[in-house]
Amino acid sequence: MSDPVIRARAIRLDDAALRRIFAMESMQSPGRSVDHRPKGLPESPSVRRSGGRAVAGASVRHRHSAKCAAAAFFGAAAILLETADFSASRGGLVGSLHSAHAVPRAEESQMQAFDRSFVAAGVLGGVVGLGIASATPAAAADAEIVAWGYNGSGQTNAPTGAFRAVAVGGHFYTGYSLGVRADGSIVHWGSGVASGVPTGSFTDVAGCLFSACAVRADGTLQWWGINEHGLANIPSGLFVEVDGSLINFAARRPDGRWTLWGFDGQGQVSNAPTSPLEELKVGPTYSLARTQTGELILWGNPPEGVGAVPKGVRSSLWPAHVHAAALRADGTAVCWGRNTDGECNAPPGVFRQIAAGGEYRGFTIGLRPDGTLESWGYNENGERNVPSTTVTQMVVGIYHGIGMLADPCPGDITNNGVVDAVDLAAILTSWGTVGGGEFDADANRDGMVDAQDLALVLGSWGACPG
């Protein structure tokens, strides 16, 4: 009999978002200054805060005044009431078997039109998160991290500080972890097989069995570790993300095309699609991808029972050693392949991301919309001992995983410690755009400023915790 599902519980915020629509007394917040840059930061074009996302460091202009907020607010109230369900504030998020980028906002209300919330937070680092991925990477944000699972080499001794991308690699006694800091530097902990990290500035990183690969700030690739199956022969040109697993790496070019290299004994490299893809995940002996027309492709040498992808699979593809996992269009999880330890017994309900791990024994971890984690399957080495804190996304390897901790103050668009009418105005004045401007208003990083971002503001109204 398989173990019961392990649930990581988290307190949900009780909100009365609809009442807040008509209770705007904080619109003229007495404690608000003209300059909304965090104290101690220079006046630069961009300021990034730990645990949040990129925020422009400039003074609030007239368009962000209370008067503008009020006018814009009532113009969009009808849209909000038609599209959002504010019964409770919920967590948001989005990973890869071996690498993940941070996704900034951790409390995204679940819309009635839920399908819209299933947008990939990016395979930046090999992580596809919430659904229809885009060939354009989601903006990275810095976040604290938490790790779990087998720790024989110190691979779960996560360092403090903020990271914008993380990755896992190695095996049982050779497990290791990697992270890209806010300044672009790479940090390594765990086994020493990939410890010779290069210097410089990087945007993404991925792990393999005995080596690692990263994307430099200029778009070129950098490899290090133990060379096997030609993994050191990195392709030339510019790339925006990288993914890896066991004995293969893959990197995505700006046009959405992926280049794979490494072991090719069963067509892992030579049978890879050459056209632009919406999503790709490298697995231990095979890979999964989704084309721009929605077709699911599998190539390489899948384990028994994995070769036939179930119908309805849409996103968050996760190939593992004995099974695979993904999300359907409605957000429910589907797992297929071996089920010896219940690794394919997915619980009901909606998920934002799913990941499959293990080697001879499999396990699966799902990330709920509220940021909590659930796990099922094998757990002899603590693979399923997920943290109770809320996370925005996760990355899972063979025996351990890493989560990006949730932003403690979702909705604080201006990064001044309080969610109020100015943050609301930033959302409404950027409505229907990608969110660029004086303040980055795309709070949930789904590529569009809409009711979901507005729900984040209303759901966390008031002073930020701490």
C-alpha positions in Angstrom: 0.0 0.0 0.0 1.4 3.4 -1.0 2.1 6.1 1.5 -0.7 8.7 2.0 -0.3 12.1 0.3 1.9 14.4 2.3 0.5 17.9 2.5 2.4 21.0 3.3 -0.1 23.3 5.0 0.0 27.0 4.8 -2.4 29.7 6.2 -4.4 31.4 3.5 -5.1 35.1 3.9 -8.8 35.9 4.5 -9.7 38.9 2.4 -12.8 40.9 1.7 -11.6 42.2 -1.7 -14.9 43.3 -2.9 -15.4 45.5 0.2 -12.0 47.0 -0.4 -13.1 48.2 -3.8 -15.4 50.7 -2.0 -13.3 51.3 1.0 -10.5 53.5 -0.4 -9.7 55.5 2.7 -6.0 54.5 2.3 -5.9 56.2 -1.1 -4.4 59.2 0.6 -1.9 57.3 2.8 -0.4 59.7 5.3 2.8 57.8 5.6 3.5 57.8 1.9 6.4 60.0 0.7 6.9 61.3 -2.8 9.9 59.1 -3.4 9.0 55.4 -3.2 12.4 53.9 -3.7 13.5 51.6 -0.9 15.7 53.5 1.6 19.4 53.3 0.9 19.1 52.4 -2.8 20.6 54.7 -5.4 18.5 56.4 -8.1 19.1 53.9 -10.9 16.9 52.7 -13.7 16.2 49.4 -12.0 16.2 48.2 -8.5 15.7 44.5 -7.6 14.4 43.5 -4.2 15.1 40.2 -2.5 12.0 38.0 -2.5 10.2 40.1 -5.0 10.7 41.2 -8.6 12.4 43.9 -10.6 11.1 47.3 -9.6 12.0 50.6 -11.3 13.6 53.0 -8.9 12.1 56.3 -9.7 9.8 58.8 -8.0 6.1 58.5 -8.3 4.8 60.8 -11.0 1.5 62.5 -11.4 0.0 59.5 -13.1 0.3 57.5 -9.9 -1.4 60.0 -7.8 -4.5 59.2 -5.7 -6.7 61.1 -8.2 -5.4 58.9 -11.1 -5.9 55.8 -9.0 -9.6 56.7 -8.2 -10.4 57.4 -11.8 -8.7 54.3 -13.2 -10.1 52.1 -10.4 -13.8 52.7 -11.0 -13.3 52.3 -14.7 -11.9 48.8 -14.2 -14.1 47.7 -11.3 -16.7 46.2 -13.7 -14.0 44.1 -15.4 -12.8 42.8 -12.1 -16.2 41.8 -10.9 -16.8 39.9 -14.1 -13.6 38.0 -14.1 -12.4 37.4 -10.6 -13.4 35.3 -7.6 -12.3 36.9 -4.4 -13.6 34.2 -2.0 -10.0 33.9 -0.7 -6.5 35.1 -1.5 -4.6 32.3 -3.0 -0.9 31.6 -3.7 0.7 31.8 -7.1 3.7 30.3 -8.6 5.5 28.0 -11.1 10.2 24.5 -12.5 12.4 22.0 -14.1 13.7 18.7 -13.2 17.1 20.4 -13.0 16.6 24.1 -13.1 14.2 26.8 -12.3 13.7 30.6 -12.4 12.0 32.6 -9.7 8.5 33.7 -10.3 7.8 36.8 -8.3 4.2 36.8 -7.0 3.0 34.1 -4.6 -0.6 35.1 -4.1 -2.6 35.0 -7.2 -6.4 34.7 -6.9 -7.9 31.8 -8.7 -10.0 33.2 -11.5 -13.3 31.8 -12.6 -11.7 31.9 -16.1 -9.0 29.7 -14.6 -7.6 28.7 -17.9 -6.1 32.1 -18.3 -4.0 31.6 -15.2 -2.3 28.6 -16.8 0.5 30.5 -18.4 4.1 29.3 -18.1 6.3 31.3 -15.8 9.0 30.2 -18.1 11.3 27.4 -18.7 14.0 29.8 -17.8 16.3 27.3 -16.4 14.2 24.5 -17.8 11.1 25.2 -15.8 7.8 25.3 -17.4 5.3 26.3 -14.9 1.7 27.0 -15.5 0.6 26.0 -18.9 1.0 27.5 -22.3 4.6 28.5 -22.3 6.0 31.4 -24.3 9.1 31.6 -26.4 9.8 34.8 -24.5 11.2 34.1 -21.0 9.3 35.4 -18.0 11.1 38.1 -16.1 13.2 36.7 -13.3 12.8 37.7 -9.7 15.0 37.2 -6.7 13.8 34.9 -3.9 15.0 33.1 -0.8 15.1 29.3 -1.3 14.4 26.1 0.7 15.5 22.6 -0.1 14.5 19.1 1.0 15.3 15.4 0.3 18.4 13.3 0.7 21.3 15.3 2.1 24.3 13.0 2.0 26.4 15.6 0.3 24.9 18.7 1.8 22.8 19.3 -1.3 19.9 20.5 0.7 21.9 22.9 2.9 20.5 25.9 1.0 22.5 29.1 1.6 20.7 32.3 2.7 20.2 35.2 0.4 18.2 35.7 -2.8 18.5 33.7 -6.0 17.0 34.3 -9.4 17.5 30.7 -10.8 18.3 27.4 -9.1 19.2 23.9 -10.4 19.8 20.4 -9.0 22.1 17.6 -10.3 24.1 14.6 -9.5 23.0 11.3 -8.0 22.6 9.8 -4.5 26.0 10.4 -2.9 27.0 12.9 -5.6 23.9 15.2 -5.4 24.5 18.9 -5.7 22.7 22.2 -6.1 23.4 25.4 -8.0 21.9 28.9 -7.7 22.3 32.2 -9.7 22.5 35.1 -7.3 20.9 38.5 -7.8 24.3 39.8 -9.0 24.5 37.0 -11.6 27.2 35.0 -9.8 26.7 31.2 -9.4 26.8 29.4 -6.0 27.4 25.7 -5.6 26.6 23.4 -2.6 26.7 19.6 -2.2 28.9 17.2 -4.1 32.1 18.5 -5.7 31.5 17.0 -9.1 30.4 20.3 -10.5 32.0 22.6 -7.9 34.4 24.4 -10.3 31.9 27.1 -11.1 33.0 29.8 -13.5 33.1 33.5 -12.6 31.1 36.2 -14.2 27.4 37.1 -14.6 24.8 34.5 -15.6 21.1 34.4 -16.1 20.3 30.6 -16.0 21.8 27.3 -14.9 21.1 23.6 -15.3 22.5 20.4 -13.7 23.4 17.1 -15.2 24.9 13.9 -13.6 28.5 15.0 -13.3 28.5 18.5 -14.9 26.6 21.7 -15.2 25.9 24.4 -17.8 24.8 28.0 -17.5 23.8 30.9 -19.8 26.1 33.9 -19.5 24.7 37.5 -19.4 25.8 37.9 -23.0 23.7 34.8 -24.1 26.6 32.4 -24.6 26.9 29.1 -22.8 29.4 28.0 -20.2 30.0 24.3 -19.2 32.0 22.8 -16.4 32.4 19.5 -14.6 33.3 16.0 -15.8 33.0 15.5 -19.5 31.1 12.5 -20.7 29.2 11.8 -24.0 30.4 15.1 -25.4 28.6 17.3 -22.9 31.6 19.8 -22.9 30.9 20.4 -26.6 28.5 23.2 -26.0 26.8 24.8 -29.1 27.7 28.2 -30.3 25.4 31.2 -30.6 23.1 33.0 -28.2 20.6 31.3 -25.8 18.0 32.4 -23.3 17.7 29.3 -21.1 19.2 25.9 -20.4 17.9 22.6 -19.1 19.6 19.3 -18.3 19.1 15.8 -16.9 21.5 12.9 -16.3 23.5 12.8 -19.6 22.0 15.5 -21.8 21.6 19.2 -21.9 19.3 21.4 -24.0 19.4 25.2 -24.6 16.8 27.4 -26.2 17.6 30.1 -28.7 15.7 33.5 -28.8 13.6 32.2 -31.7 12.2 29.3 -29.6 14.3 26.6 -31.2 16.1 24.2 -28.9 19.6 22.6 -29.3 20.3 19.3 -27.5 23.6 17.6 -27.0 25.2 14.8 -25.0 24.2 11.1 -25.1 22.5 10.0 -28.4 22.3 6.2 -28.0 18.6 6.1 -28.6 18.0 9.3 -30.5 18.0 11.6 -27.5 19.8 14.3 -29.6 19.3 13.3 -33.3 15.5 12.8 -33.0 14.9 16.1 -31.2 12.5 18.5 -33.1 14.1 21.4 -34.9 11.1 23.8 -35.1 10.3 26.3 -32.4 8.7 24.8 -29.3 6.4 26.2 -26.6 7.8 23.9 -23.9 10.6 21.3 -23.6 11.8 19.2 -20.7 14.9 17.0 -20.8 14.5 13.6 -19.0 17.0 11.0 -18.0 16.8 8.9 -21.2 14.1 10.7 -23.1 12.5 14.2 -23.5 9.1 15.7 -23.8 8.0 18.8 -25.7 5.0 20.7 -26.9 4.9 22.4 -30.2 3.4 25.8 -31.0 0.3 24.0 -32.4 -0.1 22.1 -29.1 1.2 18.7 -30.3 3.0 16.6 -27.6 6.2 15.0 -28.8 8.3 12.3 -27.0 11.7 11.0 -28.3 14.6 9.0 -27.0 14.2 5.9 -24.8 11.3 6.2 -22.4 10.7 3.6 -19.7 7.9 1.1 -20.0 4.5 2.7 -20.0 5.7 6.2 -20.6 5.9 6.2 -24.4 2.2 6.8 -25.0 1.4 10.3 -23.7 -2.2 10.4 -22.2 -4.8 12.6 -23.9 -5.5 16.0 -22.5 -1.9 16.8 -21.4 -1.2 20.4 -21.9 1.7 21.7 -19.8 4.3 21.3 -17.1 5.9 18.3 -18.7 8.1 16.3 -16.3 9.9 13.2 -17.6 11.5 11.0 -14.9 13.2 7.6 -14.7 10.1 5.3 -14.2 7.2 7.7 -14.8 6.2 11.1 -16.2 3.9 13.8 -15.0 2.1 16.8 -16.5 -0.9 19.0 -16.2 -4.2 18.9 -18.1 -5.9 22.0 -19.5 -8.0 22.3 -16.4 -5.0 22.2 -14.1 -5.5 18.7 -12.8 -2.4 16.4 -12.6 -1.8 13.3 -14.8 1.0 10.8 -14.2 1.8 7.8 -16.3 4.3 4.9 -16.3 5.3 2.7 -13.4 3.2 3.0 -10.3 4.9 0.6 -7.8 4.9 3.2 -5.0 1.9 5.2 -5.9 3.9 7.8 -7.9 1.1 8.0 -10.4 -1.8 8.3 -7.9 -2.2 12.0 -8.3 -4.7 13.6 -5.9 -7.6 15.5 -7.2 -7.7 19.2 -7.6 -5.9 21.9 -9.4 -2.1 22.4 -9.6 0.1 25.2 -10.9 3.2 23.0 -11.5 4.1 19.4 -11.2 7.4 17.5 -11.1 8.5 13.9 -11.2 11.6 12.5 -9.6 13.3 9.3 -8.3 15.3 6.6 -10.0 14.2 3.0 -9.5 11.4 4.2 -7.3 9.5 7.2 -8.3 7.8 10.2 -6.5 5.8 13.2 -7.7 5.3 16.7 -6.2 2.6 19.1 -7.1 2.4 22.8 -6.5 -1.1 24.1 -5.7 -2.3 27.6 -6.7 -2.0 28.7 -3.1 1.8 27.9 -3.0 1.5 24.8 -0.9 3.2 21.5 -2.0 1.8 18.0 -2.1 3.7 14.8 -2.7 3.0 11.2 -3.4 5.0 8.1 -4.2 8.3 6.8 -2.8 9.8 8.5 0.3 12.6 6.4 1.7 15.1 9.2 1.5 12.9 12.2 2.3 12.2 13.0 -1.3 8.6 13.9 -0.4 9.3 15.8 2.8 8.3 19.1 1.2 8.5 22.3 3.3 5.4 23.8 4.9 6.2 27.3 3.7 4.6 28.6 0.5 6.7 28.6 -2.6 6.4 30.2 -6.1 8.0 27.3 -8.0 10.1 24.2 -7.5 12.9 22.2 -9.1 13.2 18.5 -8.5 16.0 16.0 -9.2 16.5 12.3 -8.5 16.6 12.6 -4.7 16.2 16.2 -3.7 14.4 19.4 -4.6 14.5 23.2 -4.2 11.7 25.7 -3.8 11.6 29.4 -4.4 10.0 31.0 -1.4 6.9 33.1 -1.9 6.9 36.8 -1.9 5.6 37.8 1.6 3.9 40.9 0.2 2.2 40.3 -3.1 0.7 43.3 -4.6 3.4 45.8 -3.5 4.1 47.0 -7.0 6.0 50.1 -5.9 8.0 48.2 -3.3 7.5 50.7 -0.5 6.2 48.3 2.2 2.5 49.0 1.8 -0.2 47.8 -0.8 -2.5 50.7 -1.5 -4.0 52.9 -4.2 -0.7 53.7 -5.9 0.0 50.0 -6.5 -3.6 49.8 -7.7 -3.0 52.7 -10.1 0.2 51.0 -11.4 -1.9 48.0 -12.3 -4.8 49.8 -13.9 -2.7 52.3 -15.9 -0.9 49.3 -17.4 -4.0 47.2 -18.0 -3.8 45.0 -21.1 -0.1 45.5 -21.6 3.0 43.4 -20.7 3.5 45.6 -17.6 6.6 47.5 -18.4 7.0 51.1 -17.3 7.9 53.1 -14.2 6.7 50.1 -12.1 6.6 46.6 -13.3 2.8 45.9 -13.0 2.8 42.3 -14.3 2.6 41.0 -10.8 2.1 37.3 -11.6 4.5 37.3 -14.6 2.1 35.7 -17.0 2.9 38.3 -19.7 -0.2 40.4 -19.3 -1.6 42.9 -16.8 -5.2 41.9 -16.1 -7.6 40.9 -13.4 -5.2 38.4 -11.9 -2.7 41.1 -11.1 -5.4 43.3 -9.8 -6.5 40.4 -7.5 -3.0 40.2 -6.1 -3.2 43.9 -5.1 -6.6 43.7 -3.6 -5.9 40.4 -1.8 -2.9 41.8 0.0 -4.2 45.3 0.7 -2.5 47.2 3.6 0.9 47.1 5.3 3.3 44.4 4.3 4.2 41.9 7.0 7.4 42.5 8.9 
